[in-house]
Amino acid sequence: MSFSQDDKNIIENARTLLSEAGIWDVESDLESLVDRYLERNNKEQARNEFMLAVYERCNRIPLGHIVNSINFDGLPLIVGSGVFIPRTHSQLIHKWIDKESDIPFNSTVLDLCSGCGAIGLAIAKRRPDLNVVCVEYDTVAFQYLVRNINRLSNLSIKAQALQTDLRDSRSLDKFEESVSLVVANPPYVPERVSILPEWEEHHPYISVYSGDDGLDLIRTIVTQSKKYLKKNGWLVIEHHENQQNNIRSLFLKEGFSQVRTIMDENFSDTTGLSVITVGNK
Ligand SMILES: C[S@@+](CC[C@H](N)C(=O)[O-])C[C@H]1O[C@@H](n2cnc3c(N)ncnc32)[C@H](O)[C@@H]1O
């Protein structure tokens, strides 16, 4: 679409405002906002809504909470206030699945702490044979999860949603010894650690923080996963690079083998390096 001089001026103004507000990838955010708000026929309304969105972004509201959609690994997902916005970090899980895993045909996969369902649905897209179960506790996040699952079923991408609290040690008992792969991008930031306002102020606390060292829920997941996994099943957890030694220790303590931390700058962003630890039961 070609822009009038008025549009060009408004885009330039937005570029300056976003930059002054400390937004780290101004061009990428600007592209999403222009795409969402400015490329419309009613120009006056479009420009007003575009600038309101720019001001919200300058107040560090996460982009996904403004535009209400995100493309994750080619999947058009609905997101918004109250749910964690998936990050490219998590695509390292899918790269590992594509290149290194040996998940048997027709087996069951758990995506724990599923949020809007990005990780589980991207697995279901590449492996339609798998029975993918997305597990989420928070009611608002669960609503986005159900919505995305229902939406994407129209593209023949199938997954199930299960609302449960992983802190309840019996919550997933029905999966005992029946799962070939558990994946999770859990909350892992230590309480009282200050992070970018997009996450500290505007994401649900439960989606970001987890105890004094950030490892409360990860400890639970590593212990519980041992119960759900079949022999030779895999556990894959996304976390911060500073946590790698502690997390490998947790895996080893629970008897996992082939324990390895993988990092990939290609999926990293301003929040840090993309990091996962994998282990085999
Ligand atoms: C970091 S977010 C990740 C969401 C999603 N996997 C993604 O990458 O977009 C962590 C998610 O864990 C969920 N969660 C936190 N505590 C939980 C618990 N005790 N049981 C189940 N889910 C929980 C949060 O509601 C949040 O949706």
The ligand as a Tripos MOL2 file, in Angstrom:
@<TRIPOS>MOLECULE
LIG
   27    29     1     0     0
SMALL
NO_CHARGES

@<TRIPOS>ATOM
      1 C1          5.7230  -18.1300   30.6620 C.3       1 LIG1
      2 S1          4.0050  -18.3910   30.4350 S.3       1 LIG1
      3 C2          4.1220  -19.4000   28.9760 C.3       1 LIG1
      4 C3          2.8660  -19.5650   28.1970 C.3       1 LIG1
      5 C4          3.0660  -20.3360   26.8780 C.3       1 LIG1
      6 N1          3.6800  -21.6230   27.1040 N.3       1 LIG1
      7 C5          3.9170  -19.5210   25.9370 C.2       1 LIG1
      8 O1          5.0990  -19.8060   25.7690 O.co2     1 LIG1
      9 O2          3.3680  -18.5750   25.3630 O.co2     1 LIG1
     10 C6          3.6650  -19.5430   31.7350 C.3       1 LIG1
     11 C7          2.2350  -20.0580   31.8170 C.3       1 LIG1
     12 O3          2.1510  -20.9590   32.9450 O.3       1 LIG1
     13 C8          0.8750  -20.8270   33.5400 C.3       1 LIG1
     14 N2          0.9620  -21.3340   34.9200 N.ar      1 LIG1
     15 C9          1.5330  -20.7170   35.9760 C.ar      1 LIG1
     16 N3          1.3890  -21.4690   37.0870 N.ar      1 LIG1
     17 C10         0.7380  -22.5980   36.7120 C.ar      1 LIG1
     18 C11         0.3010  -23.7650   37.4100 C.ar      1 LIG1
     19 N4          0.5080  -23.8970   38.7270 N.pl3     1 LIG1
     20 N5         -0.3320  -24.7440   36.7210 N.ar      1 LIG1
     21 C12        -0.5370  -24.6070   35.3770 C.ar      1 LIG1
     22 N6         -0.1750  -23.5160   34.6650 N.ar      1 LIG1
     23 C13         0.4680  -22.5140   35.3190 C.ar      1 LIG1
     24 C14         0.6160  -19.3350   33.4610 C.3       1 LIG1
     25 O4         -0.7470  -19.0330   33.6330 O.3       1 LIG1
     26 C15         1.1700  -19.0070   32.0610 C.3       1 LIG1
     27 O5          0.1560  -19.1040   31.0970 O.3       1 LIG1
@<TRIPOS>BOND
     1     1     2 1
     2     2     3 1
     3     2    10 1
     4     3     4 1
     5     4     5 1
     6     5     6 1
     7     5     7 1
     8     7     8 2
     9     7     9 1
    10    10    11 1
    11    11    12 1
    12    11    26 1
    13    12    13 1
    14    13    14 1
    15    13    24 1
    16    14    15 ar
    17    14    23 ar
    18    15    16 ar
    19    16    17 ar
    20    17    18 ar
    21    17    23 ar
    22    18    19 1
    23    18    20 ar
    24    20    21 ar
    25    21    22 ar
    26    22    23 ar
    27    24    25 1
    28    24    26 1
    29    26    27 1
@<TRIPOS>SUBSTRUCTURE
     1 LIG1         1 GROUP 0 **** ****
